[in-house]
Every structure is written in structure tokens, then in C-alpha cells.
Amino acid sequence: MANPSEVILRKFVFERFLTYDTHTKSLNVLGSIDSQQAIIIAEKTAFSINIKSFDNFSLLDNLSALSLVEQNDIYHWFLASQISGELPQHADVKLTLIYPASETHIRKYSGQILRMVTETPEVYQEFVLPFVNLKRGKGELNWVYNILEKKAESESIIIDDVDEQDGFILLPDLKWDRNTMSSLYALALVRRRDITSVRDLTKKDVPWLRRIQKKITRGICDKYSGIEQDQIKLYIHYQPSYYHFHIHVVSISHDGGAGQAVGKALLLPNVISQLDTMGGGEDAGFAQVEFTYFLGEESELWQNVFAKLPKC
């Protein structure tokens, strides 16, 4: 026999959605029960960390439906269902397959302790820059070049500025469902290959960055009617996950967690303003600036550089 609370819940009549958060996988719904207003707060439950449940995770019995969304180099994105049902309507899991996965990937996606570090211009030149150049030579940017050369994800492009010096490609990030505007997430990849990170930006790049900023916000608003320019946030990571200059484009309502935290994200308008007001000639830039940010203890940069530097 059902308990009284369950009986009440099953009488719920839907009226409208109040809010939906794709980051926390939660949904607030307004409705009524016996002509009185009622709210349901629904949240996806966490995965069960049970070795037995993942031993046969990929078998048909556990993933009854599987659909490839996109594939680029070693990255494969799927929608999947652990119950019977057609995709994408009944997808209850989004899967990213990295295959083959490197030791760098394993470190990146492992739980780890975070550390705050201070990177002086001298530390950057002597230790970090050689590390950056080494990473760029390992083929880790193949997926970026696939996009720029339209070998992958070309159907998703929002803006395609083909100028080899000033141009860029803007496309939805695969973290976004491409429908929920409050969680909008896109990525702008510049065509220039001489800029690895914010460190390479100088005063002479200010006009270029301003043009990109204006084109991105206009392009997003032209493509999607449910968002306005002052609801869009543009930022850069330092340190970035990969060393080809790119800009993150999100709704200001999007909860990006650590990716938007102080010590990781730099707002593009602030970067432009700091460059513009910086002293020196047109070659002055962020190579001469001291940065403080956080790293995970499993990251190669921490283990190969900062863990070995003398503590102050």
C-alpha cells in the first residue's frame, strides 16, 4: 500500500518549468495538487561507485541505446540510454570516450589536491614556455586543427571568419545541449597559430581582440533568439587545457564550476582593458606580467615545474 506522501505526489498536475540547470542536472517544476499550487524539485541521482556495475558497463544489457553525436580525433561523444527508448528523446547519459587515452588525460580526469602557484615572467620564460612548446609538439592539437580545417564538427559552426590572420571559428561546445540558453557554451578557436595562451598577447593585439569580441556576441545573438549581448560572458583560461588560443563563450547564468573560478578564468574585456592601458610600446604584453593561479597536483605542469621550484 502506497504511503500518503506518494499518493499526493502522483496527483501532481504540471503547469510550467520554473528553472532548469544543466550543470547540476536539476529541474524546478510548478504545478498543482487538488487545485493548490505545488513545486517539484527534481535532481538526477549520482552514479553508483560500484565496481561490479561498471565491469560490463558497455554491454548491450547496460547501454540499451547508443548514438554517436560527434567524433574528432581521439574524442568521441555519445548519447546513451540505460533503459529502453529511442534517442535522443530518452537519453539519460552523455558519454565522452577518449581513445586512446594518454597519461596526460588520466592525470587530468583524476581527483586531485589543488595548489596555488605564482608564475613570474622569469619562471614562465625558463620553465613554463619550454613545457608549452613540448606539449604543442605532441599532436595534442590535432582535434583543434581538424575543426579549423573543417575536417570535423563543420556542421555545427556558428561563425566562420576565414581570414588567416584575424579570423576564427565559433561553434557550440559539446558540453552544451544546444537548446537551453541559460547553459549556453560555445568555443572560439582563432586561426592564428602563433598565440598559445594569454601570455602571447601584446598591446598590438587589442584591436583584433575587440573585433573578435564584437563578432562573437553579435553572432551568438543572431543565431539564438533567446539571449542578448549583455547576457553573454567571454573568458580565457590560464593555464589553458591546450595551447592554441581560444575563447570560452557562455551564458552568464551558466555554472561552469572550477572552469570559471578565480585563479582560472580571465574575462576577455578585462584582458583587453589591461593590455590597452599597459605601459610600454606595442610589443608590451602579458609575457611581462606575474600570474597567480591554481593547479592540480596530478598535472604535468605542477609535477614537472612548480613542485620542483623552491618554496618562498
Secondary structure as a PSIPRED ss2 file (coil, helix, strand):
# PSIPRED VFORMAT (PSIPRED V4.0)

   1 M C   1.000  0.000  0.000
   2 A C   1.000  0.000  0.000
   3 N C   1.000  0.000  0.000
   4 P H   0.000  1.000  0.000
   5 S H   0.000  1.000  0.000
   6 E H   0.000  1.000  0.000
   7 V H   0.000  1.000  0.000
   8 I H   0.000  1.000  0.000
   9 L H   0.000  1.000  0.000
  10 R C   1.000  0.000  0.000
  11 K C   1.000  0.000  0.000
  12 F C   1.000  0.000  0.000
  13 V E   0.000  0.000  1.000
  14 F E   0.000  0.000  1.000
  15 E E   0.000  0.000  1.000
  16 R E   0.000  0.000  1.000
  17 F E   0.000  0.000  1.000
  18 L E   0.000  0.000  1.000
  19 T E   0.000  0.000  1.000
  20 Y E   0.000  0.000  1.000
  21 D E   0.000  0.000  1.000
  22 T C   1.000  0.000  0.000
  23 H C   1.000  0.000  0.000
  24 T C   1.000  0.000  0.000
  25 K C   1.000  0.000  0.000
  26 S E   0.000  0.000  1.000
  27 L E   0.000  0.000  1.000
  28 N E   0.000  0.000  1.000
  29 V E   0.000  0.000  1.000
  30 L E   0.000  0.000  1.000
  31 G E   0.000  0.000  1.000
  32 S E   0.000  0.000  1.000
  33 I E   0.000  0.000  1.000
  34 D C   1.000  0.000  0.000
  35 S C   1.000  0.000  0.000
  36 Q E   0.000  0.000  1.000
  37 Q E   0.000  0.000  1.000
  38 A E   0.000  0.000  1.000
  39 I E   0.000  0.000  1.000
  40 I E   0.000  0.000  1.000
  41 I E   0.000  0.000  1.000
  42 A E   0.000  0.000  1.000
  43 E E   0.000  0.000  1.000
  44 K C   1.000  0.000  0.000
  45 T C   1.000  0.000  0.000
  46 A C   1.000  0.000  0.000
  47 F C   1.000  0.000  0.000
  48 S C   1.000  0.000  0.000
  49 I C   1.000  0.000  0.000
  50 N C   1.000  0.000  0.000
  51 I H   0.000  1.000  0.000
  52 K H   0.000  1.000  0.000
  53 S H   0.000  1.000  0.000
  54 F H   0.000  1.000  0.000
  55 D H   0.000  1.000  0.000
  56 N C   1.000  0.000  0.000
  57 F C   1.000  0.000  0.000
  58 S C   1.000  0.000  0.000
  59 L C   1.000  0.000  0.000
  60 L C   1.000  0.000  0.000
  61 D C   1.000  0.000  0.000
  62 N C   1.000  0.000  0.000
  63 L C   1.000  0.000  0.000
  64 S C   1.000  0.000  0.000
  65 A E   0.000  0.000  1.000
  66 L E   0.000  0.000  1.000
  67 S E   0.000  0.000  1.000
  68 L E   0.000  0.000  1.000
  69 V E   0.000  0.000  1.000
  70 E E   0.000  0.000  1.000
  71 Q E   0.000  0.000  1.000
  72 N E   0.000  0.000  1.000
  73 D C   1.000  0.000  0.000
  74 I C   1.000  0.000  0.000
  75 Y E   0.000  0.000  1.000
  76 H E   0.000  0.000  1.000
  77 W E   0.000  0.000  1.000
  78 F E   0.000  0.000  1.000
  79 L E   0.000  0.000  1.000
  80 A E   0.000  0.000  1.000
  81 S E   0.000  0.000  1.000
  82 Q C   1.000  0.000  0.000
  83 I C   1.000  0.000  0.000
  84 S C   1.000  0.000  0.000
  85 G C   1.000  0.000  0.000
  86 E C   1.000  0.000  0.000
  87 L C   1.000  0.000  0.000
  88 P C   1.000  0.000  0.000
  89 Q C   1.000  0.000  0.000
  90 H C   1.000  0.000  0.000
  91 A C   1.000  0.000  0.000
  92 D C   1.000  0.000  0.000
  93 V E   0.000  0.000  1.000
  94 K E   0.000  0.000  1.000
  95 L E   0.000  0.000  1.000
  96 T E   0.000  0.000  1.000
  97 L E   0.000  0.000  1.000
  98 I E   0.000  0.000  1.000
  99 Y C   1.000  0.000  0.000
 100 P C   1.000  0.000  0.000
 101 A C   1.000  0.000  0.000
 102 S C   1.000  0.000  0.000
 103 E H   0.000  1.000  0.000
 104 T H   0.000  1.000  0.000
 105 H H   0.000  1.000  0.000
 106 I H   0.000  1.000  0.000
 107 R H   0.000  1.000  0.000
 108 K H   0.000  1.000  0.000
 109 Y C   1.000  0.000  0.000
 110 S C   1.000  0.000  0.000
 111 G C   1.000  0.000  0.000
 112 Q C   1.000  0.000  0.000
 113 I C   1.000  0.000  0.000
 114 L E   0.000  0.000  1.000
 115 R E   0.000  0.000  1.000
 116 M E   0.000  0.000  1.000
 117 V E   0.000  0.000  1.000
 118 T E   0.000  0.000  1.000
 119 E E   0.000  0.000  1.000
 120 T C   1.000  0.000  0.000
 121 P H   0.000  1.000  0.000
 122 E H   0.000  1.000  0.000
 123 V H   0.000  1.000  0.000
 124 Y H   0.000  1.000  0.000
 125 Q H   0.000  1.000  0.000
 126 E H   0.000  1.000  0.000
 127 F H   0.000  1.000  0.000
 128 V H   0.000  1.000  0.000
 129 L H   0.000  1.000  0.000
 130 P H   0.000  1.000  0.000
 131 F H   0.000  1.000  0.000
 132 V H   0.000  1.000  0.000
 133 N H   0.000  1.000  0.000
 134 L H   0.000  1.000  0.000
 135 K H   0.000  1.000  0.000
 136 R H   0.000  1.000  0.000
 137 G C   1.000  0.000  0.000
 138 K C   1.000  0.000  0.000
 139 G C   1.000  0.000  0.000
 140 E C   1.000  0.000  0.000
 141 L C   1.000  0.000  0.000
 142 N H   0.000  1.000  0.000
 143 W H   0.000  1.000  0.000
 144 V H   0.000  1.000  0.000
 145 Y H   0.000  1.000  0.000
 146 N H   0.000  1.000  0.000
 147 I H   0.000  1.000  0.000
 148 L H   0.000  1.000  0.000
 149 E C   1.000  0.000  0.000
 150 K C   1.000  0.000  0.000
 151 K C   1.000  0.000  0.000
 152 A C   1.000  0.000  0.000
 153 E C   1.000  0.000  0.000
 154 S H   0.000  1.000  0.000
 155 E H   0.000  1.000  0.000
 156 S H   0.000  1.000  0.000
 157 I C   1.000  0.000  0.000
 158 I C   1.000  0.000  0.000
 159 I E   0.000  0.000  1.000
 160 D E   0.000  0.000  1.000
 161 D C   1.000  0.000  0.000
 162 V C   1.000  0.000  0.000
 163 D C   1.000  0.000  0.000
 164 E C   1.000  0.000  0.000
 165 Q C   1.000  0.000  0.000
 166 D C   1.000  0.000  0.000
 167 G C   1.000  0.000  0.000
 168 F E   0.000  0.000  1.000
 169 I E   0.000  0.000  1.000
 170 L E   0.000  0.000  1.000
 171 L E   0.000  0.000  1.000
 172 P E   0.000  0.000  1.000
 173 D C   1.000  0.000  0.000
 174 L C   1.000  0.000  0.000
 175 K C   1.000  0.000  0.000
 176 W C   1.000  0.000  0.000
 177 D C   1.000  0.000  0.000
 178 R C   1.000  0.000  0.000
 179 N C   1.000  0.000  0.000
 180 T C   1.000  0.000  0.000
 181 M H   0.000  1.000  0.000
 182 S H   0.000  1.000  0.000
 183 S H   0.000  1.000  0.000
 184 L C   1.000  0.000  0.000
 185 Y E   0.000  0.000  1.000
 186 A E   0.000  0.000  1.000
 187 L E   0.000  0.000  1.000
 188 A E   0.000  0.000  1.000
 189 L E   0.000  0.000  1.000
 190 V E   0.000  0.000  1.000
 191 R C   1.000  0.000  0.000
 192 R C   1.000  0.000  0.000
 193 R C   1.000  0.000  0.000
 194 D C   1.000  0.000  0.000
 195 I C   1.000  0.000  0.000
 196 T C   1.000  0.000  0.000
 197 S C   1.000  0.000  0.000
 198 V H   0.000  1.000  0.000
 199 R H   0.000  1.000  0.000
 200 D H   0.000  1.000  0.000
 201 L C   1.000  0.000  0.000
 202 T E   0.000  0.000  1.000
 203 K H   0.000  1.000  0.000
 204 K H   0.000  1.000  0.000
 205 D H   0.000  1.000  0.000
 206 V H   0.000  1.000  0.000
 207 P H   0.000  1.000  0.000
 208 W H   0.000  1.000  0.000
 209 L H   0.000  1.000  0.000
 210 R H   0.000  1.000  0.000
 211 R H   0.000  1.000  0.000
 212 I H   0.000  1.000  0.000
 213 Q H   0.000  1.000  0.000
 214 K H   0.000  1.000  0.000
 215 K H   0.000  1.000  0.000
 216 I H   0.000  1.000  0.000
 217 T H   0.000  1.000  0.000
 218 R H   0.000  1.000  0.000
 219 G H   0.000  1.000  0.000
 220 I H   0.000  1.000  0.000
 221 C H   0.000  1.000  0.000
 222 D H   0.000  1.000  0.000
 223 K H   0.000  1.000  0.000
 224 Y C   1.000  0.000  0.000
 225 S C   1.000  0.000  0.000
 226 G C   1.000  0.000  0.000
 227 I C   1.000  0.000  0.000
 228 E C   1.000  0.000  0.000
 229 Q H   0.000  1.000  0.000
 230 D H   0.000  1.000  0.000
 231 Q H   0.000  1.000  0.000
 232 I E   0.000  0.000  1.000
 233 K E   0.000  0.000  1.000
 234 L E   0.000  0.000  1.000
 235 Y E   0.000  0.000  1.000
 236 I E   0.000  0.000  1.000
 237 H E   0.000  0.000  1.000
 238 Y C   1.000  0.000  0.000
 239 Q C   1.000  0.000  0.000
 240 P C   1.000  0.000  0.000
 241 S C   1.000  0.000  0.000
 242 Y C   1.000  0.000  0.000
 243 Y C   1.000  0.000  0.000
 244 H C   1.000  0.000  0.000
 245 F C   1.000  0.000  0.000
 246 H E   0.000  0.000  1.000
 247 I E   0.000  0.000  1.000
 248 H E   0.000  0.000  1.000
 249 V E   0.000  0.000  1.000
 250 V E   0.000  0.000  1.000
 251 S E   0.000  0.000  1.000
 252 I C   1.000  0.000  0.000
 253 S C   1.000  0.000  0.000
 254 H C   1.000  0.000  0.000
 255 D C   1.000  0.000  0.000
 256 G C   1.000  0.000  0.000
 257 G H   0.000  1.000  0.000
 258 A H   0.000  1.000  0.000
 259 G H   0.000  1.000  0.000
 260 Q H   0.000  1.000  0.000
 261 A C   1.000  0.000  0.000
 262 V C   1.000  0.000  0.000
 263 G C   1.000  0.000  0.000
 264 K C   1.000  0.000  0.000
 265 A E   0.000  0.000  1.000
 266 L E   0.000  0.000  1.000
 267 L E   0.000  0.000  1.000
 268 L H   0.000  1.000  0.000
 269 P H   0.000  1.000  0.000
 270 N H   0.000  1.000  0.000
 271 V H   0.000  1.000  0.000
 272 I H   0.000  1.000  0.000
 273 S H   0.000  1.000  0.000
 274 Q H   0.000  1.000  0.000
 275 L H   0.000  1.000  0.000
 276 D H   0.000  1.000  0.000
 277 T H   0.000  1.000  0.000
 278 M C   1.000  0.000  0.000
 279 G C   1.000  0.000  0.000
 280 G C   1.000  0.000  0.000
 281 G C   1.000  0.000  0.000
 282 E C   1.000  0.000  0.000
 283 D C   1.000  0.000  0.000
 284 A C   1.000  0.000  0.000
 285 G E   0.000  0.000  1.000
 286 F H   0.000  1.000  0.000
 287 A H   0.000  1.000  0.000
 288 Q H   0.000  1.000  0.000
 289 V C   1.000  0.000  0.000
 290 E C   1.000  0.000  0.000
 291 F E   0.000  0.000  1.000
 292 T E   0.000  0.000  1.000
 293 Y E   0.000  0.000  1.000
 294 F E   0.000  0.000  1.000
 295 L E   0.000  0.000  1.000
 296 G E   0.000  0.000  1.000
 297 E C   1.000  0.000  0.000
 298 E C   1.000  0.000  0.000
 299 S C   1.000  0.000  0.000
 300 E H   0.000  1.000  0.000
 301 L H   0.000  1.000  0.000
 302 W H   0.000  1.000  0.000
 303 Q H   0.000  1.000  0.000
 304 N H   0.000  1.000  0.000
 305 V C   1.000  0.000  0.000
 306 F H   0.000  1.000  0.000
 307 A H   0.000  1.000  0.000
 308 K H   0.000  1.000  0.000
 309 L C   1.000  0.000  0.000
 310 P C   1.000  0.000  0.000
 311 K C   1.000  0.000  0.000
 312 C C   1.000  0.000  0.000
